[in-house]
Amino acid sequence: MTQQEIVISFLQLKDLGLIFVLGCAALVTAVAVNGIARFLKKPPLGEQYKPRTRILSWTTIVGAIIFGIGWGISGQCPGSAVASLGTGNYPKLIGIAAMFIGAYLRGLLDR
């Protein structure tokens, strides 16, 4: 996932090796979100578990579209971009900076 060529190849459905990574991440997340809460009496960083109240809004859909377009054009998502810095891929700093600028601008729109 730290190599843009592999991510772009995945998005073009030429190399589906990242499906395994995606599936494992989804499985771990499902266990963490739905399973671990049953064994803990209270959250590690909170007082009690509360039901999720977020709804799907148009801003979420627009953000997902922008994220997907950016991922497709650049071949990097936030997690793999940060991880690739450990491999010495410092040009990814440009993409990471763009992500922070986008998040900052989104925060300005909320005000």
VOTI-990007 format. One line per 3 residues: number of its first residue (from 1); their letters; for each residue x, y, z negated of N, C-alpha, C, CB. Coordinates in Angstrom, 1 decimal, always signed. Glycine has a CB too. Layout:
# residues N
NUM = A = X/Y/Z/X/Y/Z/X/Y/Z/X/Y/Z ~ ...
END
This chain:
# residues 111
1 = MTQ = +0.8/-1.2/+0.0/+0.0/+0.0/+0.0/+0.8/+1.3/+0.0/-0.9/+0.0/-1.2 ~ +2.1/+1.1/-0.3/+2.9/+2.3/-0.3/+3.5/+2.7/+1.1/+4.1/+2.1/-1.3 ~ +3.2/+1.9/+2.1/+3.7/+2.2/+3.4/+2.5/+2.6/+4.3/+4.4/+0.9/+4.1
4 = QEI = +2.6/+3.8/+4.8/+1.5/+4.4/+5.6/+1.1/+3.5/+6.8/+1.8/+5.8/+6.0 ~ +2.1/+2.9/+7.4/+1.8/+2.1/+8.6/+0.9/+0.9/+8.3/+3.1/+1.6/+9.2 ~ +1.1/+0.3/+7.1/+0.3/-0.8/+6.7/-1.1/-0.4/+6.4/+0.9/-1.6/+5.5
7 = VIS = -1.3/+0.8/+5.7/-2.6/+1.3/+5.4/-3.4/+1.6/+6.7/-2.5/+2.5/+4.5 ~ -2.7/+2.3/+7.6/-3.4/+2.6/+8.8/-3.7/+1.4/+9.6/-2.5/+3.6/+9.7 ~ -2.8/+0.4/+9.6/-3.1/-0.9/+10.3/-4.4/-1.5/+9.6/-1.9/-1.8/+10.2
10 = FLQ = -4.5/-1.4/+8.3/-5.6/-2.0/+7.6/-6.9/-1.2/+8.0/-5.4/-1.9/+6.1 ~ -6.8/+0.1/+8.1/-8.0/+0.9/+8.5/-8.4/+0.6/+9.9/-7.7/+2.4/+8.2 ~ -7.5/+0.2/+10.7/-7.8/-0.1/+12.1/-8.2/-1.6/+12.3/-6.6/+0.2/+13.0
13 = LKD = -8.3/-2.3/+11.2/-8.7/-3.7/+11.1/-7.7/-4.6/+11.8/-10.1/-3.9/+11.7 ~ -6.5/-4.2/+11.9/-5.4/-5.1/+12.5/-4.7/-6.0/+11.5/-4.4/-4.2/+13.2 ~ -4.5/-5.4/+10.3/-3.9/-6.2/+9.2/-4.8/-6.1/+8.0/-2.4/-5.6/+8.9
16 = LGL = -5.4/-7.2/+7.6/-6.4/-7.2/+6.6/-5.8/-7.7/+5.2/-7.5/-8.1/+6.9 ~ -4.5/-7.6/+5.1/-3.9/-8.0/+3.8/-4.3/-7.2/+2.6/-2.4/-8.0/+4.0 ~ -4.6/-6.0/+2.8/-5.0/-5.1/+1.7/-6.4/-5.5/+1.2/-5.0/-3.6/+2.2
19 = IFV = -7.2/-6.3/+1.9/-8.5/-6.7/+1.4/-8.2/-7.5/+0.1/-9.2/-7.7/+2.5 ~ -7.2/-8.3/+0.0/-6.9/-9.0/-1.2/-6.6/-8.0/-2.4/-5.6/-9.9/-1.0 ~ -5.9/-7.0/-2.1/-5.6/-6.0/-3.1/-6.9/-5.3/-3.5/-4.6/-4.9/-2.6
22 = LGC = -7.7/-4.9/-2.6/-9.0/-4.3/-2.9/-9.9/-5.2/-3.7/-9.7/-3.9/-1.6 ~ -9.9/-6.5/-3.3/-10.8/-7.4/-4.0/-10.3/-7.6/-5.5/-10.8/-8.8/-3.3 ~ -9.0/-7.7/-5.7/-8.5/-7.9/-7.0/-8.7/-6.7/-7.9/-7.0/-8.2/-7.0
25 = AAL = -8.6/-5.5/-7.3/-8.9/-4.3/-8.0/-10.3/-4.2/-8.4/-8.5/-3.0/-7.2 ~ -11.2/-4.6/-7.5/-12.7/-4.5/-7.8/-13.0/-5.5/-8.9/-13.5/-4.9/-6.6 ~ -12.4/-6.7/-8.9/-12.6/-7.7/-9.9/-12.1/-7.2/-11.3/-11.9/-9.0/-9.6
28 = VTA = -10.9/-6.7/-11.4/-10.4/-6.2/-12.6/-11.3/-5.0/-13.2/-9.0/-5.7/-12.5 ~ -11.7/-4.2/-12.3/-12.6/-3.1/-12.7/-13.9/-3.6/-13.2/-12.8/-2.1/-11.5 ~ -14.5/-4.5/-12.5/-15.8/-5.1/-13.0/-15.7/-5.7/-14.3/-16.3/-6.1/-12.0
31 = VAV = -14.6/-6.5/-14.6/-14.4/-7.1/-15.9/-14.2/-6.0/-16.9/-13.2/-8.0/-15.9 ~ -13.4/-5.0/-16.6/-13.1/-3.9/-17.6/-14.4/-3.2/-18.0/-12.1/-3.0/-17.1 ~ -15.1/-2.8/-17.0/-16.3/-1.9/-17.2/-17.5/-2.7/-17.9/-16.8/-1.3/-15.9
34 = NGI = -17.7/-3.9/-17.4/-18.9/-4.7/-17.8/-18.6/-5.7/-18.9/-19.5/-5.3/-16.7 ~ -17.3/-6.2/-19.0/-17.0/-7.3/-19.9/-16.4/-6.9/-21.2/-16.2/-8.3/-19.2 ~ -15.5/-6.0/-21.1/-14.7/-5.7/-22.3/-15.6/-5.0/-23.4/-13.5/-4.8/-22.0
37 = ARF = -16.6/-4.2/-22.9/-17.4/-3.4/-23.8/-18.2/-4.4/-24.7/-18.4/-2.5/-23.0 ~ -18.5/-5.6/-24.2/-19.3/-6.5/-25.1/-18.5/-7.0/-26.3/-19.7/-7.7/-24.2 ~ -17.1/-7.0/-26.2/-16.3/-7.5/-27.2/-15.8/-6.4/-28.2/-15.1/-8.2/-26.6
40 = LKK = -15.9/-5.2/-27.8/-15.5/-4.1/-28.7/-16.7/-3.5/-29.4/-14.8/-3.0/-27.9 ~ -16.6/-3.2/-30.7/-17.7/-2.6/-31.4/-17.9/-1.2/-31.1/-17.5/-2.8/-32.9 ~ -16.8/-0.5/-30.8/-16.8/+0.9/-30.3/-15.7/+1.2/-29.4/-16.8/+1.9/-31.5
43 = PPL = -15.8/+2.2/-28.5/-14.8/+2.5/-27.5/-13.5/+2.9/-28.2/-15.2/+3.6/-26.6 ~ -12.3/+2.6/-27.7/-11.1/+3.0/-28.3/-10.9/+4.5/-28.5/-9.9/+2.5/-27.5 ~ -11.5/+5.3/-27.6/-11.4/+6.8/-27.7/-12.7/+7.5/-27.9/-10.7/+7.3/-26.4
46 = GEQ = -13.7/+6.8/-28.4/-15.0/+7.5/-28.6/-15.7/+6.8/-29.8/-15.8/+7.4/-27.4 ~ -16.9/+7.4/-30.0/-17.7/+6.9/-31.2/-18.6/+5.8/-30.8/-18.4/+8.0/-31.8 ~ -19.2/+5.8/-29.6/-20.2/+4.8/-29.2/-20.2/+4.7/-27.7/-21.6/+5.1/-29.8
49 = YKP = -20.7/+3.6/-27.2/-20.9/+3.4/-25.8/-22.2/+4.1/-25.4/-20.9/+1.9/-25.4 ~ -22.2/+4.8/-24.3/-23.4/+5.5/-23.8/-23.7/+5.0/-22.4/-23.3/+7.0/-23.9 ~ -25.0/+4.9/-22.1/-25.3/+4.5/-20.7/-24.8/+5.5/-19.7/-26.8/+4.2/-20.6
52 = RTR = -24.5/+5.0/-18.5/-24.0/+5.9/-17.5/-25.2/+6.7/-17.0/-23.4/+5.1/-16.3 ~ -25.1/+8.0/-16.9/-26.2/+8.8/-16.5/-25.9/+9.6/-15.2/-26.5/+9.9/-17.6 ~ -24.8/+9.4/-14.5/-24.5/+10.1/-13.3/-25.4/+9.5/-12.2/-23.0/+9.9/-12.9
55 = ILS = -25.7/+10.4/-11.3/-26.5/+10.0/-10.2/-25.7/+10.4/-8.9/-27.9/+10.7/-10.1 ~ -26.1/+9.7/-7.8/-25.4/+10.0/-6.6/-25.9/+11.3/-6.0/-25.6/+8.8/-5.5 ~ -25.0/+12.3/-5.8/-25.4/+13.6/-5.3/-24.8/+13.9/-4.0/-25.0/+14.7/-6.4
58 = WTT = -25.2/+14.9/-3.4/-24.7/+15.2/-2.0/-23.2/+15.6/-2.1/-25.5/+16.4/-1.4 ~ -22.8/+16.2/-3.3/-21.4/+16.6/-3.4/-20.5/+15.3/-3.5/-21.2/+17.4/-4.7 ~ -21.0/+14.3/-4.1/-20.2/+13.0/-4.1/-20.1/+12.4/-2.7/-20.9/+12.0/-5.1
61 = IVG = -21.2/+12.5/-2.0/-21.1/+11.9/-0.6/-20.2/+12.7/+0.3/-22.5/+11.9/+0.0 ~ -20.2/+14.1/+0.2/-19.3/+14.9/+1.0/-17.9/+14.7/+0.5/-19.7/+16.4/+0.8 ~ -17.7/+14.6/-0.8/-16.3/+14.3/-1.3/-15.8/+13.0/-0.8/-16.3/+14.3/-2.8
64 = AII = -16.6/+12.0/-0.8/-16.2/+10.6/-0.3/-15.9/+10.7/+1.2/-17.3/+9.6/-0.5 ~ -16.6/+11.4/+2.0/-16.3/+11.6/+3.4/-15.0/+12.3/+3.6/-17.5/+12.3/+4.1 ~ -14.8/+13.4/+2.9/-13.5/+14.1/+3.0/-12.3/+13.2/+2.6/-13.5/+15.4/+2.2
67 = FGI = -12.5/+12.5/+1.4/-11.5/+11.5/+1.0/-11.2/+10.5/+2.0/-11.9/+10.9/-0.3 ~ -12.2/+9.9/+2.6/-12.0/+8.9/+3.6/-11.3/+9.4/+4.9/-13.3/+8.3/+4.0 ~ -11.7/+10.6/+5.3/-11.0/+11.2/+6.5/-9.6/+11.5/+6.2/-11.7/+12.5/+6.9
70 = GWG = -9.3/+12.0/+5.0/-7.9/+12.3/+4.6/-7.1/+11.0/+4.5/-7.9/+13.0/+3.3 ~ -7.7/+10.0/+3.9/-7.0/+8.7/+3.8/-6.7/+8.1/+5.2/-7.9/+7.7/+3.0 ~ -7.7/+8.2/+6.1/-7.5/+7.7/+7.4/-6.4/+8.4/+8.2/-8.8/+7.7/+8.2
73 = ISG = -6.4/+9.8/+8.1/-5.4/+10.6/+8.8/-4.0/+10.4/+8.3/-5.8/+12.0/+8.8 ~ -3.9/+10.4/+6.9/-2.6/+10.4/+6.3/-2.1/+9.0/+6.0/-2.6/+11.2/+5.1 ~ -3.0/+8.1/+5.8/-2.6/+6.7/+5.5/-2.2/+6.6/+4.0/-1.5/+6.2/+6.3
76 = QCP = -2.6/+7.5/+3.2/-2.3/+7.5/+1.8/-3.5/+7.8/+0.9/-1.1/+8.4/+1.4 ~ -3.6/+7.1/-0.2/-4.6/+7.4/-1.2/-3.8/+7.8/-2.5/-5.6/+6.2/-1.5 ~ -4.5/+8.4/-3.5/-3.7/+8.9/-4.6/-2.9/+7.9/-5.3/-4.7/+9.5/-5.6
79 = GSA = -3.4/+6.7/-5.6/-2.7/+5.7/-6.3/-1.4/+5.2/-5.6/-3.5/+4.5/-6.6 ~ -1.6/+4.9/-4.3/-0.4/+4.4/-3.6/+0.6/+5.5/-3.3/-0.9/+3.7/-2.3 ~ +0.1/+6.8/-3.2/+1.0/+7.9/-2.9/+1.9/+8.1/-4.1/+0.2/+9.2/-2.6
82 = VAS = +1.4/+8.0/-5.3/+2.2/+8.2/-6.5/+3.1/+7.0/-6.7/+1.3/+8.4/-7.8 ~ +2.6/+5.8/-6.4/+3.5/+4.6/-6.5/+4.6/+4.7/-5.5/+2.6/+3.4/-6.3 ~ +4.4/+5.2/-4.3/+5.5/+5.2/-3.3/+6.6/+6.2/-3.7/+4.9/+5.6/-2.0
85 = LGT = +6.3/+7.1/-4.6/+7.4/+8.0/-5.1/+8.5/+7.1/-5.8/+6.9/+9.1/-6.0 ~ +8.1/+6.0/-6.4/+9.1/+5.1/-7.0/+9.9/+4.4/-6.0/+8.3/+4.1/-7.9 ~ +9.5/+4.3/-4.8/+10.3/+3.7/-3.8/+11.2/+4.7/-3.0/+9.4/+2.9/-2.8
88 = GNY = +11.1/+5.9/-3.4/+12.0/+7.0/-2.8/+11.3/+7.6/-1.6/+13.2/+6.4/-2.4 ~ +10.0/+7.5/-1.5/+9.3/+8.1/-0.3/+8.9/+9.5/-0.7/+8.1/+7.2/+0.1 ~ +9.8/+10.4/-0.7/+9.5/+11.7/-1.2/+8.7/+12.6/-0.3/+10.8/+12.4/-1.5
91 = PKL = +8.6/+12.3/+1.0/+7.7/+13.1/+1.9/+6.3/+13.0/+1.5/+7.9/+12.7/+3.3 ~ +5.9/+11.9/+0.7/+4.6/+11.8/+0.2/+4.2/+12.9/-0.8/+4.4/+10.4/-0.5 ~ +5.2/+13.7/-1.3/+4.9/+14.8/-2.1/+4.0/+15.8/-1.5/+6.2/+15.5/-2.6
94 = IGI = +4.1/+15.9/-0.1/+3.3/+16.9/+0.6/+1.8/+16.4/+0.5/+3.7/+16.9/+2.1 ~ +1.6/+15.1/+0.7/+0.2/+14.6/+0.5/-0.3/+14.8/-0.9/+0.1/+13.2/+1.0 ~ +0.5/+14.5/-1.9/+0.1/+14.6/-3.3/-0.2/+16.1/-3.6/+1.2/+14.1/-4.2
97 = AAM = +0.6/+17.0/-3.1/+0.3/+18.4/-3.3/-1.0/+18.8/-2.7/+1.5/+19.3/-2.7 ~ -1.3/+18.3/-1.5/-2.6/+18.5/-0.8/-3.7/+18.0/-1.6/-2.6/+17.9/+0.6 ~ -3.6/+16.8/-2.3/-4.6/+16.3/-3.1/-4.9/+17.2/-4.3/-4.2/+14.9/-3.6
100 = FIG = -3.8/+17.7/-4.9/-4.0/+18.6/-6.1/-4.6/+19.9/-5.7/-2.6/+18.8/-6.8 ~ -4.2/+20.4/-4.5/-4.9/+21.7/-4.0/-6.3/+21.4/-3.8/-4.2/+22.2/-2.7 ~ -6.7/+20.3/-3.1/-8.1/+20.0/-2.9/-8.9/+19.9/-4.2/-8.2/+18.7/-2.1
103 = AYL = -8.3/+19.2/-5.2/-9.0/+19.0/-6.5/-9.2/+20.4/-7.2/-8.2/+18.1/-7.4 ~ -8.1/+21.2/-7.0/-8.2/+22.6/-7.6/-9.3/+23.4/-7.0/-6.9/+23.3/-7.5 ~ -9.4/+23.3/-5.6/-10.4/+24.1/-4.9/-11.8/+23.6/-5.3/-10.2/+24.0/-3.4
106 = RGL = -11.9/+22.3/-5.4/-13.2/+21.7/-5.8/-13.6/+22.2/-7.2/-13.1/+20.1/-5.8 ~ -12.7/+22.3/-8.1/-12.9/+22.8/-9.4/-13.4/+24.3/-9.4/-11.7/+22.7/-10.3 ~ -12.9/+25.0/-8.4/-13.3/+26.4/-8.3/-14.7/+26.5/-7.8/-12.4/+27.2/-7.3
109 = LDR = -15.1/+25.5/-7.0/-16.5/+25.5/-6.5/-17.5/+25.2/-7.6/-16.7/+24.5/-5.3 ~ -17.1/+24.5/-8.6/-18.0/+24.1/-9.7/-18.3/+25.3/-10.6/-17.4/+23.0/-10.5 ~ -17.5/+26.3/-10.5/-17.7/+27.5/-11.4/-18.8/+28.4/-11.0/-16.4/+28.3/-11.5
END
